[in-house]
């Protein structure tokens, strides 16, 4: 998803990229906005996942554990740690997808 988003963004801004290179922009000045876009896409996806996890924790988990006999034997990480891990992995995945896509489709 992130790779396709960045690829479409690169194709949509081909002329702007050409103009920036003609006036002497560095490679990272051209690649920077695409990297930020990939990071934001990963962060937004991870934030949506955290919201869904929170809703599942608050709405589904109490009724499920109430029906189980061994409800007190459930061991898991604290929700805050899980949310932080998901957000971090979303940022890393966004950065990796963005950099791989730029390497493949952005010739500067």
C-alpha positions, 0 to 999 in steps of 0.5 A, spaced: 500 500 500 505 504 501 509 503 495 503 504 491 502 510 494 509 513 493 509 510 486 503 514 484 505 520 487 512 520 484 508 519 477 504 525 479 509 529 480 514 528 475 514 535 472 516 538 478 521 533 480 524 535 473 524 542 474 527 541 481 533 537 478 534 543 473 534 548 478 540 544 482 536 541 487 540 535 491 537 528 491 535 528 498 531 535 497 527 531 491 526 525 495 525 528 502 517 529 501 516 522 498 520 519 505 515 524 509 509 521 505 511 514 506 512 515 514 505 519 515 502 513 511 505 508 515 503 512 522 496 513 519 495 506 518 498 504 525 494 509 528 488 506 525 490 499 527 491 502 535 484 504 535 481 498 532 485 494 538 483 499 543 476 498 541 477 490 541 480 491 548 474 495 551 468 492 547 470 485 545 475 482 550 470 483 557 465 479 554 470 474 551 473 473 557 467 473 561 465 466 557 471 463 558 473 459 565 480 461 565 479 468 564 484 470 569 490 466 566 491 471 560 498 474 560 499 479 555 503 486 554 500 492 557 496 495 552 500 502 552 507 497 550 503 494 544 500 500 541 507 503 542 510 497 538 505 498 533 506 505 532 514 504 531 513 498 526 508 502 522 513 508 522 519 503 520 514 499 515 513 506 512 520 508 511 522 502 508 516 502 503 518 509 501 525 508 500 525 501 496 519 505 492 524 511 491 530 507 489 526 503 484 521 508 481 525 515 482 531 516 478 534 522 480 
